[in-house]
Amino acid sequence: MADQTSATGAAAPRTRLVVLDMAGTTVADDGLVERSFDAAAAELGVVTGTERHQQMLGYVRDTMGESKISVFRALFGDEEQAQRANRAFEAAYHDLVEQGHCAPLPGAETAIRELRAAGLTVVLTTGFSGPTQQRILDALGWQGLADLVLCPADAGGRGRPYPDLALAALLRTGAADDVRELAVVGDTGYDMRCGASAGAGVVAGVLTGAHGAERLRADGATAVLASVAELPVLLSR
């Protein structure tokens, strides 16, 4: 792939490592996160439709992309309650996946294969736990599709919006010598903040998930795409 040229005229490092979000970016969400949150909230006595429930749901939407246990810690404060909510969330999400409510976004698998065929290293990341991530990969038949998969626990536990997942991908794969050779791609503002904080040369938002173009750009997107299917063309420029 040709080197990109910066605004100063200097050749920018070409992308060598692509860090891709899953739900909302490469995997269709279709409300699964919110439905699973409702189950978690109910486990802790929060009644659907109440003002408290609506406030919590609003927070879940605003923080899409963040590690789910971190979200529950913020919502419930108490660690025991947060862990209970997280277990209920994961159980509900697992059930939905098992029922067939899990599908790739159009063009996602093809895009990943094209990127790898072009010599790029691809890492799939998530705000879910490792077991939930593996369940999604199994349901899609995506085991081995990417070079590496990472969840927050694989990167010290903080997850997004911190740069840890992107930097862990760089360290674990050794695919890039410069953070500017990273491309970080996702559907949430937290994905964009992760990429920007990591110093990624490309921070691309996609419009197939939680947040719109305005939020994505405000949080650091260098490009906004209709979907991940457009990514190979963007990175080939």
C-alpha positions as CSV (number, residue, x, y, z in Angstrom):
1,M,0.0,0.0,0.0
2,A,1.3,3.5,-0.8
3,D,2.5,5.8,1.9
4,Q,0.1,8.5,2.9
5,T,1.3,12.1,2.8
6,S,0.7,14.4,5.7
7,A,-0.4,18.1,5.6
8,T,3.3,19.1,5.8
9,G,4.1,17.1,2.7
10,A,6.1,14.4,4.6
11,A,5.3,10.8,3.9
12,A,3.3,9.4,6.8
13,P,4.0,5.8,7.9
14,R,1.8,3.4,6.1
15,T,-0.7,1.3,8.1
16,R,0.6,-2.1,9.1
17,L,-1.8,-3.0,12.0
18,V,-5.6,-2.7,12.1
19,V,-7.4,-2.8,15.4
20,L,-11.1,-3.5,14.8
21,D,-14.0,-3.3,17.2
22,M,-16.6,-6.1,17.1
23,A,-20.2,-5.2,18.1
24,G,-21.5,-2.4,15.9
25,T,-18.4,-2.4,13.7
26,T,-17.9,-5.9,12.3
27,V,-20.8,-7.6,14.2
28,A,-24.4,-6.5,14.1
29,D,-25.6,-5.4,17.5
30,D,-29.4,-5.2,16.8
31,G,-30.1,-4.1,20.3
32,L,-28.5,-7.1,22.0
33,V,-26.5,-4.9,24.4
34,E,-29.6,-3.0,25.5
35,R,-31.6,-6.2,25.9
36,S,-28.9,-7.8,27.9
37,F,-28.6,-4.6,30.1
38,D,-32.3,-4.9,30.8
39,A,-31.8,-8.4,32.2
40,A,-28.8,-7.2,34.3
41,A,-30.8,-4.2,35.7
42,A,-33.7,-6.5,36.5
43,E,-31.4,-8.8,38.4
44,L,-30.6,-5.8,40.7
45,G,-34.2,-4.7,41.0
46,V,-34.3,-1.9,38.5
47,V,-37.7,-1.9,36.9
48,T,-37.8,-1.4,33.1
49,G,-39.5,1.9,32.1
50,T,-38.8,3.6,35.4
51,E,-36.9,6.9,35.5
52,R,-33.9,5.2,37.1
53,H,-33.9,2.5,34.3
54,Q,-34.1,5.2,31.6
55,Q,-31.2,7.1,33.2
56,M,-29.1,4.0,33.4
57,L,-29.9,3.0,29.8
58,G,-28.9,6.5,28.7
59,Y,-25.5,6.0,30.4
60,V,-25.1,2.6,28.7
61,R,-25.7,4.2,25.3
62,D,-23.3,7.0,26.0
63,T,-20.6,4.6,27.1
64,M,-20.9,2.0,24.3
65,G,-17.5,0.5,23.7
66,E,-16.4,0.7,27.3
67,S,-15.6,-2.5,29.3
68,K,-19.0,-3.7,30.5
69,I,-17.8,-4.4,34.1
70,S,-16.6,-0.8,34.2
71,V,-20.0,0.4,33.1
72,F,-21.7,-1.6,35.9
73,R,-19.2,-0.3,38.4
74,A,-20.2,3.2,37.5
75,L,-23.9,2.4,37.6
76,F,-24.1,0.5,40.8
77,G,-21.0,1.6,42.7
78,D,-20.8,-1.5,44.9
79,E,-18.4,-4.1,43.5
80,E,-20.6,-7.0,44.5
81,Q,-23.6,-5.5,42.7
82,A,-21.5,-4.6,39.7
83,Q,-20.3,-8.2,39.4
84,R,-23.9,-9.6,39.8
85,A,-25.1,-7.2,37.0
86,N,-22.2,-8.2,34.8
87,R,-22.9,-11.9,35.3
88,A,-26.6,-11.4,34.4
89,F,-25.6,-9.3,31.4
90,E,-23.3,-12.0,30.1
91,A,-25.8,-14.8,30.7
92,A,-28.5,-12.8,28.8
93,Y,-26.1,-12.0,25.9
94,H,-24.9,-15.6,25.7
95,D,-28.6,-16.7,25.5
96,L,-29.3,-14.3,22.6
97,V,-26.2,-15.5,20.7
98,E,-27.3,-19.1,21.2
99,Q,-30.7,-18.2,19.9
100,G,-29.1,-17.0,16.7
101,H,-29.2,-13.3,17.3
102,C,-25.7,-12.8,16.1
103,A,-24.6,-11.9,12.6
104,P,-21.7,-10.2,10.8
105,L,-22.2,-6.8,9.4
106,P,-22.3,-6.8,5.5
107,G,-18.9,-6.8,4.0
108,A,-17.1,-7.2,7.4
109,E,-15.6,-10.6,6.8
110,T,-14.6,-9.8,3.3
111,A,-12.9,-6.6,4.5
112,I,-10.9,-8.4,7.1
113,R,-9.8,-11.0,4.5
114,E,-8.8,-8.2,2.1
115,L,-6.8,-6.4,4.7
116,R,-4.9,-9.6,5.6
117,A,-4.3,-10.5,2.0
118,A,-2.8,-7.0,1.5
119,G,-0.3,-7.8,4.2
120,L,-1.8,-6.0,7.2
121,T,-2.2,-7.6,10.6
122,V,-5.8,-7.5,11.9
123,V,-6.8,-7.6,15.6
124,L,-10.4,-7.9,16.8
125,T,-11.2,-6.2,20.1
126,T,-14.2,-5.9,22.3
127,G,-15.6,-4.4,25.5
128,F,-17.1,-7.8,26.4
129,S,-15.4,-10.4,28.5
130,G,-13.2,-13.1,26.9
131,P,-15.8,-15.8,27.2
132,T,-18.5,-13.6,25.5
133,Q,-16.0,-12.7,22.8
134,Q,-15.3,-16.3,22.1
135,R,-18.9,-17.2,22.0
136,I,-19.5,-14.5,19.3
137,L,-16.6,-15.8,17.3
138,D,-17.8,-19.3,17.5
139,A,-21.3,-18.3,16.5
140,L,-20.0,-16.5,13.4
141,G,-17.4,-19.2,12.5
142,W,-14.7,-16.5,12.9
143,Q,-12.1,-18.4,14.8
144,G,-8.9,-17.7,13.0
145,L,-10.3,-15.0,10.8
146,A,-8.1,-12.3,12.5
147,D,-4.5,-12.6,13.6
148,L,-5.4,-12.0,17.2
149,V,-8.4,-11.2,19.4
150,L,-8.3,-9.1,22.6
151,C,-10.7,-8.3,25.4
152,P,-10.1,-5.8,28.2
153,A,-8.7,-8.5,30.5
154,D,-6.0,-9.1,27.9
155,A,-4.8,-5.5,28.2
156,G,-4.8,-4.9,31.9
157,G,-8.6,-4.6,32.4
158,R,-9.2,-1.0,31.6
159,G,-10.6,-1.3,28.1
160,R,-11.8,1.7,26.2
161,P,-11.6,4.7,26.1
162,Y,-8.0,4.1,27.3
163,P,-5.4,3.3,24.7
164,D,-4.6,-0.1,26.3
165,L,-6.3,-2.4,23.8
166,A,-4.7,-0.7,20.8
167,L,-1.3,-0.7,22.4
168,A,-1.7,-4.3,23.6
169,A,-2.4,-5.2,19.9
170,L,0.8,-3.5,18.8
171,L,2.9,-5.1,21.6
172,R,1.4,-8.6,21.2
173,T,1.6,-8.8,17.4
174,G,4.9,-6.8,16.9
175,A,3.3,-5.8,13.6
176,A,4.2,-2.1,13.8
177,D,7.3,-0.1,14.8
178,D,5.5,3.2,15.2
179,V,2.0,3.9,16.7
180,R,1.3,5.9,13.6
181,E,1.3,2.6,11.7
182,L,-1.9,1.7,13.7
183,A,-5.4,2.1,12.4
184,V,-8.1,1.9,15.1
185,V,-11.7,1.4,13.8
186,G,-15.0,1.4,15.7
187,D,-18.5,2.6,16.0
188,T,-18.3,4.5,19.2
189,G,-16.8,7.7,20.6
190,Y,-14.9,5.5,23.0
191,D,-13.3,3.6,20.1
192,M,-12.2,7.0,18.7
193,R,-10.7,8.1,22.0
194,C,-8.8,4.8,22.3
195,G,-7.3,5.3,18.9
196,A,-6.5,9.0,19.4
197,S,-4.9,8.3,22.8
198,A,-2.8,5.5,21.3
199,G,-1.4,7.9,18.7
200,A,-2.9,5.9,15.8
201,G,-2.3,7.3,12.3
202,V,-5.8,6.4,11.3
203,V,-8.8,6.6,13.6
204,A,-11.9,5.6,11.6
205,G,-15.4,5.7,12.8
206,V,-18.2,3.6,11.1
207,L,-21.9,4.5,11.1
208,T,-23.3,1.0,11.7
209,G,-23.4,1.1,15.5
210,A,-24.0,3.2,18.5
211,H,-22.8,6.8,17.7
212,G,-23.2,9.2,14.8
213,A,-20.6,11.1,12.8
214,E,-20.7,14.2,15.0
215,R,-19.8,12.2,18.1
216,L,-17.2,10.1,16.3
217,R,-15.4,13.2,14.9
218,A,-15.6,15.0,18.3
219,D,-13.9,12.1,19.9
220,G,-11.0,12.0,17.4
221,A,-12.1,10.3,14.2
222,T,-9.8,11.1,11.3
223,A,-12.3,9.5,8.9
224,V,-15.9,8.4,9.1
225,L,-17.1,5.6,6.9
226,A,-20.6,4.2,6.1
227,S,-19.4,0.8,7.2
228,V,-16.2,-1.3,7.7
229,A,-16.6,-2.5,4.1
230,E,-15.1,0.8,3.0
231,L,-12.0,0.3,5.2
232,P,-9.7,-1.5,2.6
233,V,-10.2,1.4,0.1
234,L,-9.4,4.0,2.8
235,L,-6.2,2.2,3.9
236,S,-5.1,1.7,0.3
237,R,-4.9,5.5,-0.4
